[in-house]
Amino acid sequence: MIFDRALNAAPDKFSVIQLSRFTTWEIGGPTASVVVNTPEELAETVKFLSENSLPWVILGRGSNTLAPTEGWHGVVVFLKGELAEFSFDRSLLFAGGGTHLPSMAGAACSKGLAGLVFAVGIPGTVGGAIFMNAGAYGSSISELVEEVRVLHPCGSIEYLTAEDCGFDYRFSRFQNDHSIVLSVRLRLSDKAENSDILRKEAREILQMRRQKFPLHAPNAGSVFRRPDNGSPPGKLIEDCGLKGYKLGGAMVSTVHANFIENTGGATSSDVMKLIEFIIHRVRKASGITLRREIRKLGELI
Ligand SMILES: Cc1cc2nc3c(=O)[nH]c(=O)nc-3n(C[C@H](O)[C@H](O)[C@H](O)COP(=O)(O)OP(=O)(O)OC[C@H]3O[C@@H](n4cnc5c(N)ncnc54)[C@H](O)[C@@H]3O)c2cc1C
């Protein structure tokens, strides 16, 4: 088994999970995993993994991740406990990297704090959102960031400003290095909004997403980034006649062509082949090369 080395190194520390249960695509085989609850536990774990040359990766809610069907050779680390809690101090919001983003966005709306309503339907964690600079409807999380506390693999902790994070469209510096988002401080707005208006807006966003996105089937949100010329990837794919195109268990959604659905039993290889096929067809038809938004487990750019 590919994760044997991790389990042999510390059988009490790690357990085996099926990645399909921890990714929204419901794809992925066995891997070793560990749950950490405090920054100290996390630092200790990362030190242990590095000393034993064991590859590791943080997994949030797996809502932007394609995990290999054959399983992963390293250790998947989950942030829970105090690393998944949030609290408010007036219009400041403090959240651990493992915090569930929609719950936090909903709580901000209920408190009459504006700025995060765009995130009510983004089914990830705060760490995953910072890593991806998640956003919707013209807003993204980077606009709210005052400070990000990170743990570097060497064990040092650093406090970064939004500028330090190198945010861009669906990009942050965390995609190029191996540091972990421990927590964030976000600044929301308490001006000219009240909780009823924000809660109504949140309900409307969720309703709209239920209509526009194939939420009935396992998926990982938008598969491709918007190209530089601004053309929506869904339209480019649809124009190639690919809605409903199926490869193995993976299918271009008939609801929204920038989504790939797992119709049952899709493998990571089905999804990757379909992604490559879409890139090829769109390039041939429009000259535009689509780039993936979704990430393969453990990949650095
Ligand atoms: C139905 C659906 C709708 C979606 N809609 C949107 C949308 O509107 N806008 C949008 O931007 N995205 C959207 N997404 C994609 C996804 O939800 C976001 O990218 C989200 O931010 C990913 O968070 P996650 O915790 O699931 O990340 P994961 O998939 O678990 O991880 C993604 C990457 O982040 C890294 N990571 C996670 N946590 C940390 C951490 N604490 N420190 C360092 N690295 C970390 C992982 O190692 C991995 O490389 C959607 C997905 C789905 C399934």
Ligand as a Chemical Component Dictionary entry (heavy atoms), coordinates in Angstrom:
data_LIG
# 
_chem_comp.id                   LIG 
_chem_comp.type                 NON-POLYMER 
_chem_comp.pdbx_formal_charge   0 
_chem_comp.three_letter_code    LIG 
# 
loop_
_chem_comp_atom.comp_id 
_chem_comp_atom.atom_id 
_chem_comp_atom.alt_atom_id 
_chem_comp_atom.type_symbol 
_chem_comp_atom.charge 
_chem_comp_atom.model_Cartn_x 
_chem_comp_atom.model_Cartn_y 
_chem_comp_atom.model_Cartn_z 
_chem_comp_atom.pdbx_ordinal 
LIG C1  C1  C 0 -20.679 23.537 -5.751 1  
LIG C2  C2  C 0 -19.403 24.349 -5.693 2  
LIG C3  C3  C 0 -19.447 25.722 -5.891 3  
LIG C4  C4  C 0 -18.268 26.479 -5.844 4  
LIG N1  N1  N 0 -18.355 27.833 -6.045 5  
LIG C5  C5  C 0 -17.244 28.581 -5.977 6  
LIG C6  C6  C 0 -17.319 30.006 -6.164 7  
LIG O1  O1  O 0 -18.390 30.579 -6.364 8  
LIG N2  N2  N 0 -16.152 30.699 -6.094 9  
LIG C7  C7  C 0 -14.959 30.111 -5.853 10 
LIG O2  O2  O 0 -13.936 30.816 -5.782 11 
LIG N3  N3  N 0 -14.869 28.773 -5.669 12 
LIG C8  C8  C 0 -15.967 27.989 -5.718 13 
LIG N4  N4  N 0 -15.884 26.642 -5.528 14 
LIG C9  C9  C 0 -14.571 26.006 -5.321 15 
LIG C10 C10 C 0 -14.139 25.820 -3.848 16 
LIG O3  O3  O 0 -15.266 25.734 -2.999 17 
LIG C11 C11 C 0 -13.230 26.966 -3.394 18 
LIG O4  O4  O 0 -12.042 27.021 -4.163 19 
LIG C12 C12 C 0 -12.846 26.809 -1.909 20 
LIG O5  O5  O 0 -12.192 27.967 -1.487 21 
LIG C13 C13 C 0 -11.931 25.606 -1.652 22 
LIG O6  O6  O 0 -11.859 25.384 -0.255 23 
LIG P1  P1  P 0 -11.576 23.918 0.330  24 
LIG O7  O7  O 0 -11.390 24.032 1.788  25 
LIG O8  O8  O 0 -12.615 22.967 -0.117 26 
LIG O9  O9  O 0 -10.204 23.611 -0.388 27 
LIG P2  P2  P 0 -9.601  22.177 -0.740 28 
LIG O10 O10 O 0 -10.191 21.699 -2.028 29 
LIG O11 O11 O 0 -9.673  21.289 0.432  30 
LIG O12 O12 O 0 -8.097  22.608 -1.004 31 
LIG C14 C14 C 0 -7.793  23.467 -2.100 32 
LIG C15 C15 C 0 -6.314  23.853 -1.972 33 
LIG O13 O13 O 0 -6.156  24.689 -0.823 34 
LIG C16 C16 C 0 -5.132  24.183 0.013  35 
LIG N5  N5  N 0 -5.485  24.490 1.402  36 
LIG C17 C17 C 0 -6.648  24.223 2.042  37 
LIG N6  N6  N 0 -6.600  24.682 3.308  38 
LIG C18 C18 C 0 -5.376  25.252 3.475  39 
LIG C19 C19 C 0 -4.716  25.911 4.553  40 
LIG N7  N7  N 0 -5.308  26.067 5.741  41 
LIG N8  N8  N 0 -3.466  26.370 4.348  42 
LIG C20 C20 C 0 -2.849  26.225 3.142  43 
LIG N9  N9  N 0 -3.419  25.615 2.090  44 
LIG C21 C21 C 0 -4.671  25.134 2.244  45 
LIG C22 C22 C 0 -5.127  22.680 -0.254 46 
LIG O14 O14 O 0 -3.881  22.102 0.074  47 
LIG C23 C23 C 0 -5.417  22.639 -1.748 48 
LIG O15 O15 O 0 -4.246  22.798 -2.508 49 
LIG C24 C24 C 0 -17.033 25.855 -5.574 50 
LIG C25 C25 C 0 -16.995 24.471 -5.355 51 
LIG C26 C26 C 0 -18.173 23.723 -5.404 52 
LIG C27 C27 C 0 -18.108 22.244 -5.150 53 
# 
loop_
_chem_comp_bond.comp_id 
_chem_comp_bond.atom_id_1 
_chem_comp_bond.atom_id_2 
_chem_comp_bond.value_order 
_chem_comp_bond.pdbx_ordinal 
LIG C1  C2  SING 1  
LIG C2  C3  SING 2  
LIG C2  C26 DOUB 3  
LIG C3  C4  DOUB 4  
LIG C4  N1  SING 5  
LIG C4  C24 SING 6  
LIG N1  C5  DOUB 7  
LIG C5  C6  SING 8  
LIG C5  C8  SING 9  
LIG C6  O1  DOUB 10 
LIG C6  N2  SING 11 
LIG N2  C7  SING 12 
LIG C7  O2  DOUB 13 
LIG C7  N3  SING 14 
LIG N3  C8  DOUB 15 
LIG C8  N4  SING 16 
LIG N4  C9  SING 17 
LIG N4  C24 SING 18 
LIG C9  C10 SING 19 
LIG C10 O3  SING 20 
LIG C10 C11 SING 21 
LIG C11 O4  SING 22 
LIG C11 C12 SING 23 
LIG C12 O5  SING 24 
LIG C12 C13 SING 25 
LIG C13 O6  SING 26 
LIG O6  P1  SING 27 
LIG P1  O7  DOUB 28 
LIG P1  O8  SING 29 
LIG P1  O9  SING 30 
LIG O9  P2  SING 31 
LIG P2  O10 DOUB 32 
LIG P2  O11 SING 33 
LIG P2  O12 SING 34 
LIG O12 C14 SING 35 
LIG C14 C15 SING 36 
LIG C15 O13 SING 37 
LIG C15 C23 SING 38 
LIG O13 C16 SING 39 
LIG C16 N5  SING 40 
LIG C16 C22 SING 41 
LIG N5  C17 SING 42 
LIG N5  C21 SING 43 
LIG C17 N6  DOUB 44 
LIG N6  C18 SING 45 
LIG C18 C19 SING 46 
LIG C18 C21 DOUB 47 
LIG C19 N7  SING 48 
LIG C19 N8  DOUB 49 
LIG N8  C20 SING 50 
LIG C20 N9  DOUB 51 
LIG N9  C21 SING 52 
LIG C22 O14 SING 53 
LIG C22 C23 SING 54 
LIG C23 O15 SING 55 
LIG C24 C25 DOUB 56 
LIG C25 C26 SING 57 
LIG C26 C27 SING 58 
# 
